[in-house]
Amino acid sequence: MVETKKANDLASQSILAGRCFIDTENSGLYTMQYMKDAVQRINVEYGLNLTDEEIETITKQVEAGQRLFSKLYEVDVDGVSPALKIDPAEKK
């Protein structure tokens, strides 16, 4: 179960960082098979040893997350300055 959570976290980070899952040339969304392949690559790369059932579950969760966040990629941010908070404690 801990490995499943770790894989979910890694997949979510990929979505939030805009990596892997957005196809700007086509519909903006990748297929379920592409998602499954990405989860399998993460599984191998990080040695999570997930079962096929866990991979399927994570794939469905990642796909749902992608659909949720896909609207953010449609927002025109040209000319908008990024909001940035710098924590003084991190400046060491």
PDB file of N, CA, C and O in Angstrom:
ATOM      1  N   MET A   1       0.819  -1.202   0.000  1.00  0.00           N
ATOM      2  CA  MET A   1       0.000   0.000   0.000  1.00  0.00           C
ATOM      3  C   MET A   1       0.863   1.268   0.000  1.00  0.00           C
ATOM      4  O   MET A   1       0.518   2.252  -0.654  1.00  0.00           O
ATOM      5  N   VAL A   2       1.975   1.246   0.725  1.00  0.00           N
ATOM      6  CA  VAL A   2       2.876   2.394   0.752  1.00  0.00           C
ATOM      7  C   VAL A   2       3.451   2.627  -0.642  1.00  0.00           C
ATOM      8  O   VAL A   2       3.591   3.771  -1.072  1.00  0.00           O
ATOM      9  N   GLU A   3       3.786   1.544  -1.350  1.00  0.00           N
ATOM     10  CA  GLU A   3       4.320   1.666  -2.701  1.00  0.00           C
ATOM     11  C   GLU A   3       3.283   2.280  -3.633  1.00  0.00           C
ATOM     12  O   GLU A   3       3.629   3.090  -4.494  1.00  0.00           O
ATOM     13  N   THR A   4       2.017   1.904  -3.471  1.00  0.00           N
ATOM     14  CA  THR A   4       0.951   2.464  -4.293  1.00  0.00           C
ATOM     15  C   THR A   4       0.839   3.970  -4.047  1.00  0.00           C
ATOM     16  O   THR A   4       0.713   4.743  -4.996  1.00  0.00           O
ATOM     17  N   LYS A   5       0.885   4.386  -2.790  1.00  0.00           N
ATOM     18  CA  LYS A   5       0.818   5.813  -2.468  1.00  0.00           C
ATOM     19  C   LYS A   5       2.007   6.545  -3.086  1.00  0.00           C
ATOM     20  O   LYS A   5       1.846   7.637  -3.630  1.00  0.00           O
ATOM     21  N   LYS A   6       3.190   5.956  -3.008  1.00  0.00           N
ATOM     22  CA  LYS A   6       4.382   6.574  -3.581  1.00  0.00           C
ATOM     23  C   LYS A   6       4.222   6.747  -5.094  1.00  0.00           C
ATOM     24  O   LYS A   6       4.560   7.799  -5.635  1.00  0.00           O
ATOM     25  N   ALA A   7       3.714   5.733  -5.771  1.00  0.00           N
ATOM     26  CA  ALA A   7       3.492   5.821  -7.215  1.00  0.00           C
ATOM     27  C   ALA A   7       2.441   6.871  -7.536  1.00  0.00           C
ATOM     28  O   ALA A   7       2.596   7.622  -8.499  1.00  0.00           O
ATOM     29  N   ASN A   8       1.370   6.937  -6.743  1.00  0.00           N
ATOM     30  CA  ASN A   8       0.339   7.959  -6.938  1.00  0.00           C
ATOM     31  C   ASN A   8       0.943   9.346  -6.799  1.00  0.00           C
ATOM     32  O   ASN A   8       0.654  10.236  -7.599  1.00  0.00           O
ATOM     33  N   ASP A   9       1.787   9.534  -5.780  1.00  0.00           N
ATOM     34  CA  ASP A   9       2.415  10.831  -5.554  1.00  0.00           C
ATOM     35  C   ASP A   9       3.305  11.215  -6.727  1.00  0.00           C
ATOM     36  O   ASP A   9       3.272  12.358  -7.182  1.00  0.00           O
ATOM     37  N   LEU A  10       4.102  10.268  -7.222  1.00  0.00           N
ATOM     38  CA  LEU A  10       4.982  10.540  -8.355  1.00  0.00           C
ATOM     39  C   LEU A  10       4.186  10.890  -9.599  1.00  0.00           C
ATOM     40  O   LEU A  10       4.532  11.825 -10.322  1.00  0.00           O
ATOM     41  N   ALA A  11       3.126  10.144  -9.848  1.00  0.00           N
ATOM     42  CA  ALA A  11       2.295  10.412 -11.011  1.00  0.00           C
ATOM     43  C   ALA A  11       1.609  11.769 -10.880  1.00  0.00           C
ATOM     44  O   ALA A  11       1.518  12.514 -11.856  1.00  0.00           O
ATOM     45  N   SER A  12       1.130  12.092  -9.686  1.00  0.00           N
ATOM     46  CA  SER A  12       0.485  13.387  -9.470  1.00  0.00           C
ATOM     47  C   SER A  12       1.466  14.529  -9.669  1.00  0.00           C
ATOM     48  O   SER A  12       1.120  15.554 -10.256  1.00  0.00           O
ATOM     49  N   GLN A  13       2.693  14.357  -9.180  1.00  0.00           N
ATOM     50  CA  GLN A  13       3.705  15.392  -9.372  1.00  0.00           C
ATOM     51  C   GLN A  13       3.960  15.615 -10.856  1.00  0.00           C
ATOM     52  O   GLN A  13       4.159  16.750 -11.291  1.00  0.00           O
ATOM     53  N   SER A  14       3.956  14.554 -11.622  1.00  0.00           N
ATOM     54  CA  SER A  14       4.166  14.686 -13.061  1.00  0.00           C
ATOM     55  C   SER A  14       3.058  15.500 -13.699  1.00  0.00           C
ATOM     56  O   SER A  14       3.314  16.346 -14.556  1.00  0.00           O
ATOM     57  N   ILE A  15       1.833  15.247 -13.284  1.00  0.00           N
ATOM     58  CA  ILE A  15       0.698  15.996 -13.829  1.00  0.00           C
ATOM     59  C   ILE A  15       0.812  17.467 -13.433  1.00  0.00           C
ATOM     60  O   ILE A  15       0.682  18.357 -14.274  1.00  0.00           O
ATOM     61  N   LEU A  16       1.054  17.711 -12.151  1.00  0.00           N
ATOM     62  CA  LEU A  16       1.085  19.088 -11.677  1.00  0.00           C
ATOM     63  C   LEU A  16       2.231  19.871 -12.279  1.00  0.00           C
ATOM     64  O   LEU A  16       2.122  21.081 -12.476  1.00  0.00           O
ATOM     65  N   ALA A  17       3.319  19.200 -12.570  1.00  0.00           N
ATOM     66  CA  ALA A  17       4.465  19.882 -13.164  1.00  0.00           C
ATOM     67  C   ALA A  17       4.318  20.023 -14.671  1.00  0.00           C
ATOM     68  O   ALA A  17       5.183  20.607 -15.325  1.00  0.00           O
ATOM     69  N   GLY A  18       3.240  19.499 -15.227  1.00  0.00           N
ATOM     70  CA  GLY A  18       3.010  19.608 -16.661  1.00  0.00           C
ATOM     71  C   GLY A  18       3.836  18.627 -17.471  1.00  0.00           C
ATOM     72  O   GLY A  18       3.989  18.809 -18.679  1.00  0.00           O
ATOM     73  N   ARG A  19       4.366  17.605 -16.847  1.00  0.00           N
ATOM     74  CA  ARG A  19       5.183  16.609 -17.540  1.00  0.00           C
ATOM     75  C   ARG A  19       4.305  15.473 -18.035  1.00  0.00           C
ATOM     76  O   ARG A  19       3.263  15.171 -17.452  1.00  0.00           O
ATOM     77  N   CYS A  20       4.728  14.869 -19.087  1.00  0.00           N
ATOM     78  CA  CYS A  20       4.246  13.561 -19.527  1.00  0.00           C
ATOM     79  C   CYS A  20       2.850  13.504 -20.121  1.00  0.00           C
ATOM     80  O   CYS A  20       2.677  12.819 -21.128  1.00  0.00           O
ATOM     81  N   PHE A  21       1.864  14.156 -19.586  1.00  0.00           N
ATOM     82  CA  PHE A  21       0.506  13.756 -19.883  1.00  0.00           C
ATOM     83  C   PHE A  21      -0.309  14.711 -20.749  1.00  0.00           C
ATOM     84  O   PHE A  21      -1.470  14.427 -21.043  1.00  0.00           O
ATOM     85  N   ILE A  22       0.258  15.812 -21.153  1.00  0.00           N
ATOM     86  CA  ILE A  22      -0.521  16.748 -21.965  1.00  0.00           C
ATOM     87  C   ILE A  22       0.013  16.727 -23.399  1.00  0.00           C
ATOM     88  O   ILE A  22       1.199  16.953 -23.639  1.00  0.00           O
ATOM     89  N   ASP A  23      -0.867  16.457 -24.324  1.00  0.00           N
ATOM     90  CA  ASP A  23      -0.525  16.410 -25.746  1.00  0.00           C
ATOM     91  C   ASP A  23      -1.094  17.667 -26.378  1.00  0.00           C
ATOM     92  O   ASP A  23      -2.272  17.704 -26.731  1.00  0.00           O
ATOM     93  N   THR A  24      -0.264  18.704 -26.526  1.00  0.00           N
ATOM     94  CA  THR A  24      -0.762  19.985 -27.022  1.00  0.00           C
ATOM     95  C   THR A  24      -1.033  19.965 -28.516  1.00  0.00           C
ATOM     96  O   THR A  24      -1.708  20.858 -29.029  1.00  0.00           O
ATOM     97  N   GLU A  25      -0.524  18.972 -29.222  1.00  0.00           N
ATOM     98  CA  GLU A  25      -0.718  18.908 -30.671  1.00  0.00           C
ATOM     99  C   GLU A  25      -2.082  18.332 -31.051  1.00  0.00           C
ATOM    100  O   GLU A  25      -2.607  18.642 -32.120  1.00  0.00           O
ATOM    101  N   ASN A  26      -2.644  17.514 -30.203  1.00  0.00           N
ATOM    102  CA  ASN A  26      -3.917  16.860 -30.524  1.00  0.00           C
ATOM    103  C   ASN A  26      -5.018  17.350 -29.603  1.00  0.00           C
ATOM    104  O   ASN A  26      -5.268  18.553 -29.520  1.00  0.00           O
ATOM    105  N   SER A  27      -5.666  16.452 -28.925  1.00  0.00           N
ATOM    106  CA  SER A  27      -6.805  16.831 -28.100  1.00  0.00           C
ATOM    107  C   SER A  27      -6.404  17.431 -26.772  1.00  0.00           C
ATOM    108  O   SER A  27      -7.252  17.994 -26.079  1.00  0.00           O
ATOM    109  N   GLY A  28      -5.118  17.331 -26.384  1.00  0.00           N
ATOM    110  CA  GLY A  28      -4.703  17.815 -25.083  1.00  0.00           C
ATOM    111  C   GLY A  28      -4.642  16.711 -24.049  1.00  0.00           C
ATOM    112  O   GLY A  28      -4.086  16.903 -22.968  1.00  0.00           O
ATOM    113  N   LEU A  29      -5.205  15.565 -24.364  1.00  0.00           N
ATOM    114  CA  LEU A  29      -5.206  14.453 -23.421  1.00  0.00           C
ATOM    115  C   LEU A  29      -4.599  13.224 -24.064  1.00  0.00           C
ATOM    116  O   LEU A  29      -4.854  12.929 -25.232  1.00  0.00           O
ATOM    117  N   TYR A  30      -3.806  12.519 -23.307  1.00  0.00           N
ATOM    118  CA  TYR A  30      -3.251  11.270 -23.802  1.00  0.00           C
ATOM    119  C   TYR A  30      -4.195  10.120 -23.512  1.00  0.00           C
ATOM    120  O   TYR A  30      -5.116  10.241 -22.704  1.00  0.00           O
ATOM    121  N   THR A  31      -3.956   9.012 -24.176  1.00  0.00           N
ATOM    122  CA  THR A  31      -4.821   7.850 -24.034  1.00  0.00           C
ATOM    123  C   THR A  31      -4.537   7.108 -22.742  1.00  0.00           C
ATOM    124  O   THR A  31      -3.508   7.308 -22.097  1.00  0.00           O
ATOM    125  N   MET A  32      -5.472   6.252 -22.384  1.00  0.00           N
ATOM    126  CA  MET A  32      -5.316   5.399 -21.201  1.00  0.00           C
ATOM    127  C   MET A  32      -4.062   4.540 -21.350  1.00  0.00           C
ATOM    128  O   MET A  32      -3.355   4.326 -20.365  1.00  0.00           O
ATOM    129  N   GLN A  33      -3.767   4.045 -22.545  1.00  0.00           N
ATOM    130  CA  GLN A  33      -2.589   3.209 -22.755  1.00  0.00           C
ATOM    131  C   GLN A  33      -1.313   4.002 -22.498  1.00  0.00           C
ATOM    132  O   GLN A  33      -0.364   3.481 -21.911  1.00  0.00           O
ATOM    133  N   TYR A  34      -1.287   5.249 -22.930  1.00  0.00           N
ATOM    134  CA  TYR A  34      -0.118   6.082 -22.675  1.00  0.00           C
ATOM    135  C   TYR A  34       0.076   6.270 -21.174  1.00  0.00           C
ATOM    136  O   TYR A  34       1.196   6.204 -20.667  1.00  0.00           O
ATOM    137  N   MET A  35      -1.025   6.505 -20.477  1.00  0.00           N
ATOM    138  CA  MET A  35      -0.972   6.664 -19.019  1.00  0.00           C
ATOM    139  C   MET A  35      -0.429   5.400 -18.369  1.00  0.00           C
ATOM    140  O   MET A  35       0.431   5.453 -17.491  1.00  0.00           O
ATOM    141  N   LYS A  36      -0.950   4.264 -18.820  1.00  0.00           N
ATOM    142  CA  LYS A  36      -0.525   2.985 -18.236  1.00  0.00           C
ATOM    143  C   LYS A  36       0.968   2.776 -18.482  1.00  0.00           C
ATOM    144  O   LYS A  36       1.687   2.335 -17.585  1.00  0.00           O
ATOM    145  N   ASP A  37       1.431   3.086 -19.675  1.00  0.00           N
ATOM    146  CA  ASP A  37       2.858   2.956 -19.981  1.00  0.00           C
ATOM    147  C   ASP A  37       3.694   3.862 -19.073  1.00  0.00           C
ATOM    148  O   ASP A  37       4.756   3.461 -18.596  1.00  0.00           O
ATOM    149  N   ALA A  38       3.214   5.077 -18.841  1.00  0.00           N
ATOM    150  CA  ALA A  38       3.937   6.013 -17.975  1.00  0.00           C
ATOM    151  C   ALA A  38       4.017   5.487 -16.548  1.00  0.00           C
ATOM    152  O   ALA A  38       5.068   5.570 -15.912  1.00  0.00           O
ATOM    153  N   VAL A  39       2.913   4.947 -16.043  1.00  0.00           N
ATOM    154  CA  VAL A  39       2.907   4.385 -14.692  1.00  0.00           C
ATOM    155  C   VAL A  39       3.847   3.185 -14.616  1.00  0.00           C
ATOM    156  O   VAL A  39       4.554   3.010 -13.624  1.00  0.00           O
ATOM    157  N   GLN A  40       3.855   2.369 -15.651  1.00  0.00           N
ATOM    158  CA  GLN A  40       4.758   1.215 -15.672  1.00  0.00           C
ATOM    159  C   GLN A  40       6.220   1.665 -15.687  1.00  0.00           C
ATOM    160  O   GLN A  40       7.065   1.044 -15.042  1.00  0.00           O
ATOM    161  N   ARG A  41       6.522   2.739 -16.417  1.00  0.00           N
ATOM    162  CA  ARG A  41       7.901   3.260 -16.432  1.00  0.00           C
ATOM    163  C   ARG A  41       8.302   3.759 -15.041  1.00  0.00           C
ATOM    164  O   ARG A  41       9.419   3.509 -14.587  1.00  0.00           O
ATOM    165  N   ILE A  42       7.400   4.455 -14.378  1.00  0.00           N
ATOM    166  CA  ILE A  42       7.666   4.923 -13.013  1.00  0.00           C
ATOM    167  C   ILE A  42       7.873   3.728 -12.089  1.00  0.00           C
ATOM    168  O   ILE A  42       8.765   3.739 -11.240  1.00  0.00           O
ATOM    169  N   ASN A  43       7.055   2.706 -12.255  1.00  0.00           N
ATOM    170  CA  ASN A  43       7.155   1.490 -11.450  1.00  0.00           C
ATOM    171  C   ASN A  43       8.547   0.867 -11.580  1.00  0.00           C
ATOM    172  O   ASN A  43       9.165   0.494 -10.584  1.00  0.00           O
ATOM    173  N   VAL A  44       9.025   0.761 -12.806  1.00  0.00           N
ATOM    174  CA  VAL A  44      10.340   0.158 -13.047  1.00  0.00           C
ATOM    175  C   VAL A  44      11.454   1.091 -12.556  1.00  0.00           C
ATOM    176  O   VAL A  44      12.384   0.660 -11.874  1.00  0.00           O
ATOM    177  N   GLU A  45      11.345   2.364 -12.911  1.00  0.00           N
ATOM    178  CA  GLU A  45      12.402   3.319 -12.579  1.00  0.00           C
ATOM    179  C   GLU A  45      12.630   3.438 -11.071  1.00  0.00           C
ATOM    180  O   GLU A  45      13.768   3.546 -10.615  1.00  0.00           O
ATOM    181  N   TYR A  46      11.546   3.417 -10.309  1.00  0.00           N
ATOM    182  CA  TYR A  46      11.662   3.585  -8.868  1.00  0.00           C
ATOM    183  C   TYR A  46      11.597   2.261  -8.106  1.00  0.00           C
ATOM    184  O   TYR A  46      11.627   2.255  -6.875  1.00  0.00           O
ATOM    185  N   GLY A  47      11.509   1.146  -8.822  1.00  0.00           N
ATOM    186  CA  GLY A  47      11.501  -0.169  -8.184  1.00  0.00           C
ATOM    187  C   GLY A  47      10.352  -0.351  -7.204  1.00  0.00           C
ATOM    188  O   GLY A  47      10.542  -0.879  -6.108  1.00  0.00           O
ATOM    189  N   LEU A  48       9.166   0.082  -7.596  1.00  0.00           N
ATOM    190  CA  LEU A  48       8.011   0.025  -6.693  1.00  0.00           C
ATOM    191  C   LEU A  48       7.387  -1.368  -6.592  1.00  0.00           C
ATOM    192  O   LEU A  48       6.688  -1.663  -5.622  1.00  0.00           O
ATOM    193  N   ASN A  49       7.630  -2.214  -7.574  1.00  0.00           N
ATOM    194  CA  ASN A  49       7.084  -3.580  -7.575  1.00  0.00           C
ATOM    195  C   ASN A  49       5.559  -3.612  -7.427  1.00  0.00           C
ATOM    196  O   ASN A  49       5.018  -4.384  -6.636  1.00  0.00           O
ATOM    197  N   LEU A  50       4.888  -2.775  -8.188  1.00  0.00           N
ATOM    198  CA  LEU A  50       3.429  -2.724  -8.154  1.00  0.00           C
ATOM    199  C   LEU A  50       2.837  -3.915  -8.902  1.00  0.00           C
ATOM    200  O   LEU A  50       3.419  -4.417  -9.863  1.00  0.00           O
ATOM    201  N   THR A  51       1.673  -4.352  -8.443  1.00  0.00           N
ATOM    202  CA  THR A  51       0.957  -5.413  -9.145  1.00  0.00           C
ATOM    203  C   THR A  51       0.233  -4.810 -10.339  1.00  0.00           C
ATOM    204  O   THR A  51       0.084  -3.591 -10.431  1.00  0.00           O
ATOM    205  N   ASP A  52      -0.218  -5.665 -11.254  1.00  0.00           N
ATOM    206  CA  ASP A  52      -0.989  -5.177 -12.404  1.00  0.00           C
ATOM    207  C   ASP A  52      -2.249  -4.454 -11.952  1.00  0.00           C
ATOM    208  O   ASP A  52      -2.650  -3.459 -12.556  1.00  0.00           O
ATOM    209  N   GLU A  53      -2.869  -4.952 -10.895  1.00  0.00           N
ATOM    210  CA  GLU A  53      -4.087  -4.318 -10.373  1.00  0.00           C
ATOM    211  C   GLU A  53      -3.778  -2.916  -9.842  1.00  0.00           C
ATOM    212  O   GLU A  53      -4.550  -1.987 -10.077  1.00  0.00           O
ATOM    213  N   GLU A  54      -2.662  -2.754  -9.130  1.00  0.00           N
ATOM    214  CA  GLU A  54      -2.272  -1.437  -8.620  1.00  0.00           C
ATOM    215  C   GLU A  54      -1.948  -0.488  -9.766  1.00  0.00           C
ATOM    216  O   GLU A  54      -2.287   0.694  -9.710  1.00  0.00           O
ATOM    217  N   ILE A  55      -1.295  -0.999 -10.801  1.00  0.00           N
ATOM    218  CA  ILE A  55      -0.980  -0.173 -11.970  1.00  0.00           C
ATOM    219  C   ILE A  55      -2.260   0.311 -12.634  1.00  0.00           C
ATOM    220  O   ILE A  55      -2.352   1.476 -13.021  1.00  0.00           O
ATOM    221  N   GLU A  56      -3.246  -0.565 -12.771  1.00  0.00           N
ATOM    222  CA  GLU A  56      -4.543  -0.177 -13.355  1.00  0.00           C
ATOM    223  C   GLU A  56      -5.222   0.896 -12.512  1.00  0.00           C
ATOM    224  O   GLU A  56      -5.749   1.871 -13.048  1.00  0.00           O
ATOM    225  N   THR A  57      -5.209   0.718 -11.193  1.00  0.00           N
ATOM    226  CA  THR A  57      -5.845   1.681 -10.294  1.00  0.00           C
ATOM    227  C   THR A  57      -5.172   3.043 -10.395  1.00  0.00           C
ATOM    228  O   THR A  57      -5.844   4.069 -10.498  1.00  0.00           O
ATOM    229  N   ILE A  58      -3.845   3.047 -10.365  1.00  0.00           N
ATOM    230  CA  ILE A  58      -3.099   4.305 -10.451  1.00  0.00           C
ATOM    231  C   ILE A  58      -3.327   4.966 -11.807  1.00  0.00           C
ATOM    232  O   ILE A  58      -3.473   6.186 -11.892  1.00  0.00           O
ATOM    233  N   THR A  59      -3.356   4.159 -12.865  1.00  0.00           N
ATOM    234  CA  THR A  59      -3.594   4.693 -14.206  1.00  0.00           C
ATOM    235  C   THR A  59      -4.929   5.420 -14.262  1.00  0.00           C
ATOM    236  O   THR A  59      -5.017   6.514 -14.820  1.00  0.00           O
ATOM    237  N   LYS A  60      -5.954   4.831 -13.696  1.00  0.00           N
ATOM    238  CA  LYS A  60      -7.293   5.468 -13.685  1.00  0.00           C
ATOM    239  C   LYS A  60      -7.272   6.752 -12.863  1.00  0.00           C
ATOM    240  O   LYS A  60      -7.906   7.739 -13.235  1.00  0.00           O
ATOM    241  N   GLN A  61      -6.547   6.742 -11.747  1.00  0.00           N
ATOM    242  CA  GLN A  61      -6.466   7.934 -10.905  1.00  0.00           C
ATOM    243  C   GLN A  61      -5.705   9.055 -11.612  1.00  0.00           C
ATOM    244  O   GLN A  61      -6.097  10.220 -11.544  1.00  0.00           O
ATOM    245  N   VAL A  62      -4.627   8.699 -12.283  1.00  0.00           N
ATOM    246  CA  VAL A  62      -3.837   9.695 -13.017  1.00  0.00           C
ATOM    247  C   VAL A  62      -4.661  10.285 -14.154  1.00  0.00           C
ATOM    248  O   VAL A  62      -4.629  11.492 -14.393  1.00  0.00           O
ATOM    249  N   GLU A  63      -5.391   9.436 -14.845  1.00  0.00           N
ATOM    250  CA  GLU A  63      -6.232   9.917 -15.942  1.00  0.00           C
ATOM    251  C   GLU A  63      -7.298  10.879 -15.417  1.00  0.00           C
ATOM    252  O   GLU A  63      -7.571  11.904 -16.043  1.00  0.00           O
ATOM    253  N   ALA A  64      -7.897  10.556 -14.281  1.00  0.00           N
ATOM    254  CA  ALA A  64      -8.902  11.444 -13.686  1.00  0.00           C
ATOM    255  C   ALA A  64      -8.263  12.773 -13.281  1.00  0.00           C
ATOM    256  O   ALA A  64      -8.853  13.835 -13.481  1.00  0.00           O
ATOM    257  N   GLY A  65      -7.072  12.711 -12.719  1.00  0.00           N
ATOM    258  CA  GLY A  65      -6.362  13.937 -12.344  1.00  0.00           C
ATOM    259  C   GLY A  65      -6.016  14.776 -13.552  1.00  0.00           C
ATOM    260  O   GLY A  65      -6.107  16.003 -13.515  1.00  0.00           O
ATOM    261  N   GLN A  66      -5.619  14.113 -14.621  1.00  0.00           N
ATOM    262  CA  GLN A  66      -5.288  14.832 -15.848  1.00  0.00           C
ATOM    263  C   GLN A  66      -6.513  15.566 -16.387  1.00  0.00           C
ATOM    264  O   GLN A  66      -6.421  16.724 -16.795  1.00  0.00           O
ATOM    265  N   ARG A  67      -7.650  14.892 -16.386  1.00  0.00           N
ATOM    266  CA  ARG A  67      -8.877  15.554 -16.860  1.00  0.00           C
ATOM    267  C   ARG A  67      -9.210  16.756 -15.988  1.00  0.00           C
ATOM    268  O   ARG A  67      -9.650  17.793 -16.485  1.00  0.00           O
ATOM    269  N   LEU A  68      -8.996  16.608 -14.684  1.00  0.00           N
ATOM    270  CA  LEU A  68      -9.281  17.691 -13.752  1.00  0.00           C
ATOM    271  C   LEU A  68      -8.405  18.914 -14.034  1.00  0.00           C
ATOM    272  O   LEU A  68      -8.897  20.042 -14.058  1.00  0.00           O
ATOM    273  N   PHE A  69      -7.113  18.688 -14.247  1.00  0.00           N
ATOM    274  CA  PHE A  69      -6.169  19.791 -14.422  1.00  0.00           C
ATOM    275  C   PHE A  69      -6.014  20.249 -15.866  1.00  0.00           C
ATOM    276  O   PHE A  69      -5.380  21.275 -16.113  1.00  0.00           O
ATOM    277  N   SER A  70      -6.567  19.528 -16.816  1.00  0.00           N
ATOM    278  CA  SER A  70      -6.363  19.871 -18.225  1.00  0.00           C
ATOM    279  C   SER A  70      -6.873  21.265 -18.573  1.00  0.00           C
ATOM    280  O   SER A  70      -6.329  21.907 -19.472  1.00  0.00           O
ATOM    281  N   LYS A  71      -7.882  21.737 -17.899  1.00  0.00           N
ATOM    282  CA  LYS A  71      -8.421  23.079 -18.160  1.00  0.00           C
ATOM    283  C   LYS A  71      -7.388  24.161 -17.855  1.00  0.00           C
ATOM    284  O   LYS A  71      -7.421  25.233 -18.459  1.00  0.00           O
ATOM    285  N   LEU A  72      -6.481  23.893 -16.931  1.00  0.00           N
ATOM    286  CA  LEU A  72      -5.457  24.883 -16.590  1.00  0.00           C
ATOM    287  C   LEU A  72      -4.536  25.169 -17.769  1.00  0.00           C
ATOM    288  O   LEU A  72      -4.013  26.276 -17.897  1.00  0.00           O
ATOM    289  N   TYR A  73      -4.337  24.169 -18.633  1.00  0.00           N
ATOM    290  CA  TYR A  73      -3.456  24.356 -19.775  1.00  0.00           C
ATOM    291  C   TYR A  73      -4.103  25.208 -20.871  1.00  0.00           C
ATOM    292  O   TYR A  73      -3.432  25.607 -21.823  1.00  0.00           O
ATOM    293  N   GLU A  74      -5.383  25.483 -20.740  1.00  0.00           N
ATOM    294  CA  GLU A  74      -6.083  26.316 -21.706  1.00  0.00           C
ATOM    295  C   GLU A  74      -6.048  27.795 -21.326  1.00  0.00           C
ATOM    296  O   GLU A  74      -6.429  28.649 -22.127  1.00  0.00           O
ATOM    297  N   VAL A  75      -5.599  28.100 -20.121  1.00  0.00           N
ATOM    298  CA  VAL A  75      -5.574  29.473 -19.634  1.00  0.00           C
ATOM    299  C   VAL A  75      -4.425  30.229 -20.291  1.00  0.00           C
ATOM    300  O   VAL A  75      -3.279  29.780 -20.268  1.00  0.00           O
ATOM    301  N   ASP A  76      -4.744  31.378 -20.873  1.00  0.00           N
ATOM    302  CA  ASP A  76      -3.736  32.222 -21.515  1.00  0.00           C
ATOM    303  C   ASP A  76      -3.040  33.051 -20.442  1.00  0.00           C
ATOM    304  O   ASP A  76      -3.658  33.919 -19.825  1.00  0.00           O
ATOM    305  N   VAL A  77      -1.762  32.786 -20.220  1.00  0.00           N
ATOM    306  CA  VAL A  77      -1.015  33.496 -19.201  1.00  0.00           C
ATOM    307  C   VAL A  77       0.047  34.420 -19.794  1.00  0.00           C
ATOM    308  O   VAL A  77       0.934  34.892 -19.082  1.00  0.00           O
ATOM    309  N   ASP A  78      -0.046  34.674 -21.085  1.00  0.00           N
ATOM    310  CA  ASP A  78       0.898  35.598 -21.719  1.00  0.00           C
ATOM    311  C   ASP A  78       0.766  36.975 -21.074  1.00  0.00           C
ATOM    312  O   ASP A  78      -0.334  37.510 -20.938  1.00  0.00           O
ATOM    313  N   GLY A  79       1.892  37.529 -20.687  1.00  0.00           N
ATOM    314  CA  GLY A  79       1.898  38.855 -20.086  1.00  0.00           C
ATOM    315  C   GLY A  79       1.557  38.879 -18.613  1.00  0.00           C
ATOM    316  O   GLY A  79       1.522  39.954 -18.014  1.00  0.00           O
ATOM    317  N   VAL A  80       1.308  37.748 -18.019  1.00  0.00           N
ATOM    318  CA  VAL A  80       0.981  37.687 -16.596  1.00  0.00           C
ATOM    319  C   VAL A  80       2.246  37.328 -15.827  1.00  0.00           C
ATOM    320  O   VAL A  80       2.879  36.306 -16.094  1.00  0.00           O
ATOM    321  N   SER A  81       2.602  38.164 -14.884  1.00  0.00           N
ATOM    322  CA  SER A  81       3.784  37.886 -14.065  1.00  0.00           C
ATOM    323  C   SER A  81       3.466  36.765 -13.089  1.00  0.00           C
ATOM    324  O   SER A  81       2.392  36.748 -12.488  1.00  0.00           O
ATOM    325  N   PRO A  82       4.393  35.833 -12.929  1.00  0.00           N
ATOM    326  CA  PRO A  82       4.132  34.744 -11.987  1.00  0.00           C
ATOM    327  C   PRO A  82       4.132  35.247 -10.550  1.00  0.00           C
ATOM    328  O   PRO A  82       4.911  36.128 -10.186  1.00  0.00           O
ATOM    329  N   ALA A  83       3.259  34.682  -9.754  1.00  0.00           N
ATOM    330  CA  ALA A  83       3.240  34.981  -8.329  1.00  0.00           C
ATOM    331  C   ALA A  83       4.303  34.109  -7.680  1.00  0.00           C
ATOM    332  O   ALA A  83       4.314  32.892  -7.863  1.00  0.00           O
ATOM    333  N   LEU A  84       5.180  34.724  -6.933  1.00  0.00           N
ATOM    334  CA  LEU A  84       6.290  33.977  -6.350  1.00  0.00           C
ATOM    335  C   LEU A  84       6.444  34.381  -4.897  1.00  0.00           C
ATOM    336  O   LEU A  84       6.521  35.564  -4.567  1.00  0.00           O
ATOM    337  N   LYS A  85       6.485  33.390  -4.050  1.00  0.00           N
ATOM    338  CA  LYS A  85       6.716  33.638  -2.636  1.00  0.00           C
ATOM    339  C   LYS A  85       8.067  33.030  -2.295  1.00  0.00           C
ATOM    340  O   LYS A  85       8.298  31.840  -2.510  1.00  0.00           O
ATOM    341  N   ILE A  86       8.936  33.839  -1.775  1.00  0.00           N
ATOM    342  CA  ILE A  86      10.250  33.347  -1.370  1.00  0.00           C
ATOM    343  C   ILE A  86      10.269  33.288   0.148  1.00  0.00           C
ATOM    344  O   ILE A  86      10.073  34.290   0.835  1.00  0.00           O
ATOM    345  N   ASP A  87      10.509  32.098   0.646  1.00  0.00           N
ATOM    346  CA  ASP A  87      10.566  31.882   2.092  1.00  0.00           C
ATOM    347  C   ASP A  87      11.965  32.258   2.580  1.00  0.00           C
ATOM    348  O   ASP A  87      12.941  31.633   2.167  1.00  0.00           O
ATOM    349  N   PRO A  88      12.084  33.264   3.447  1.00  0.00           N
ATOM    350  CA  PRO A  88      13.413  33.666   3.915  1.00  0.00           C
ATOM    351  C   PRO A  88      14.191  32.524   4.583  1.00  0.00           C
ATOM    352  O   PRO A  88      15.422  32.524   4.575  1.00  0.00           O
ATOM    353  N   ALA A  89      13.491  31.581   5.145  1.00  0.00           N
ATOM    354  CA  ALA A  89      14.153  30.455   5.809  1.00  0.00           C
ATOM    355  C   ALA A  89      14.859  29.563   4.812  1.00  0.00           C
ATOM    356  O   ALA A  89      15.790  28.848   5.183  1.00  0.00           O
ATOM    357  N   GLU A  90      14.438  29.585   3.541  1.00  0.00           N
ATOM    358  CA  GLU A  90      15.036  28.737   2.525  1.00  0.00           C
ATOM    359  C   GLU A  90      16.238  29.403   1.845  1.00  0.00           C
ATOM    360  O   GLU A  90      16.870  28.772   0.997  1.00  0.00           O
ATOM    361  N   LYS A  91      16.569  30.621   2.175  1.00  0.00           N
ATOM    362  CA  LYS A  91      17.655  31.358   1.516  1.00  0.00           C
ATOM    363  C   LYS A  91      19.035  31.024   2.062  1.00  0.00           C
ATOM    364  O   LYS A  91      19.998  31.713   1.723  1.00  0.00           O
ATOM    365  N   LYS A  92      19.165  30.032   2.864  1.00  0.00           N
ATOM    366  CA  LYS A  92      20.462  29.688   3.483  1.00  0.00           C
ATOM    367  C   LYS A  92      21.450  29.181   2.500  1.00  0.00           C
ATOM    368  O   LYS A  92      22.578  28.854   2.870  1.00  0.00           O
TER     369      LYS A  92
END
